[in-house]
């Protein structure tokens, strides 16, 4: 019932905003509004894929990008699954672990267009200066020394963490990419946007409360539970994947506390550092757990 309720809330947010009403499908809402809202799901998902990736997709029609943040965890899960399957394909060709992991991280970076990594770099530069100069430095397109160091650290840690795994790459990549984007949702919903204008204001209009994070949370909990279907011996993988549910909001909190809120750049930093930390948890925890 909670899953259905969450899906209905996701579907009906645009209807509530359009008609300025507090719509609750379990308490007397207009059920006729549900079908057209759900029918809009493919266009909304396509808009999110075009926004968060540089995949060669053709819209075919005019898309609205107001609600792409609602679909961020879905995009993350699809991205993680694609990367995990690509990793399995490279493993079938018997490529060395380090080379295989390097290629996966490079493809990861290409698919996202460096969108989130660029934000992590700008955030690093901003945090390196006095608080009153942070937003100006983060808005500067030039990359400073701290930005370069953070980019190298993130890419290096992701690559070595993946190379350290003997197996479990598919779940690790899916959990990392999914929880990373759910952490972005936490930052959007719970922290003020620090700029007068920008894409972040658009995202905050789509994610107005913790209830709007519930569909993504349920999706990721379901993804984390998938290994249990293969038997009791898979529970360590599920436990490792579930750590993302704690890491993501903590990373969002950490950057929000240092900056006094969030910007589009710090949203990217939340994604990148959450992904990195989850991969490190898999690399460090997987060998020590019974299988």
Order of alpha helices (4+ residues) and beta strands (2+ residues): alpha-alpha-alpha-alpha-alpha-alpha-alpha-alpha-alpha-alpha-alpha-alpha-alpha-alpha
